[in-house]
Amino acid sequence: MGTFDPNANEVTVNMALHSSPDEAASTIVHEATHQNGFFNGIPQNTQYTEYQAFRNESLFQNGVRPTLDERMNIWNDVQQLYPDLPQGKYPFGGQQ
């Protein structure tokens, strides 16, 4: 529902796909996470960076940090949504 283009330093939000201002703002939070990571020198093409973006979306939507179970569900969802991306870091320490 949105993209971050590091070459243009541009976040695009497809407003036609959103049903509310809060949903659009949630997408901005997601894409801004990618933008912030990029400007901190972190490549934004891994399942881990998608996990970070969705985790931040959850924090924005709910006003509290996701629980461990919720974060594990986010990780599982990301792995299903982005099977073509390399894993990157494992978010729960140790090896998977």
N, C-alpha and C positions, 0 to 999 in steps of 0.2 A: 504494500500500500504506500510505500515510499522508497526512495533510494538516496544514497550518498555518493556523489561523484567526486573522488579526491582530486582529479585533474582540474576540475572547475571550482573546487571547494564549494559545492552546491548540494543542498538537500532539497529534494523534490518530494512533495506530498500530493498524491492523487486524491483530491478532495471528493471526486465522484464515487470513490470506494468507501467513504466514511459515512457513518450514520449520525454522528454527533460531533460537536466541537471537542469534547473530551477524547473521543476516539482519534481525531486528527492530532490533538496534542500528544497523545500516547505515541503515535507514529513519529512525531518530531523528536520525542525523547529517545526512541529507538535509534533513529538515524543520527541524532546528535551524539549518541554513544559511539557510533562508528567514526564520526568526524573527530571526536575528542581522542579516540585511540589512534587514529591515523596521524594526528598532529603530535602525538606522543611517540611516534615512530613504530607503532604496532601494526603489522599488516592485518587488514580487515577481511580476510578471505578464509576464515576457519570456522568450524562449528563452535569453538570456544568463544570467538568474538560475537557470533550470533547469540549464543547463550547469554553473554554479558548484556547485550542490547535488550533481549527479551526479559532478563532479570530486572533491568532498570525500568522497563515498561511496567512490570508488575508492581514495583515499588511506587511508581507514579500513580497507577490505577488504584492501588489499595491503601496507600499512605503508610505502609509498613513493609519492612524487609520480608521477602518471601521466606517461609519456613524451609527447613531442610527438605521435607517431603515435596513442597512446592518447587523448590529449586531442582530436585531430581526429576520431577515431571517436566519442567522446562527443558532440562538437558535431554530427556528422552524425546520430547517433541522436536527439538532442534535436530537431533540425529535423524529423525524421520523426514523432516522438512528439507534438510540439506545433506543427503547422503553423498553427494558429489564433492562436498568440501572436505579438506583434510581436517582431522580432529583438532589439531593444535593442542593446547594444554587440556588436562583433565581437571574439571572444576572442583573436585572433591578430595584433592591430595592423593598421593600415591599413584599407582598405575591402575588402569581399568582392565 
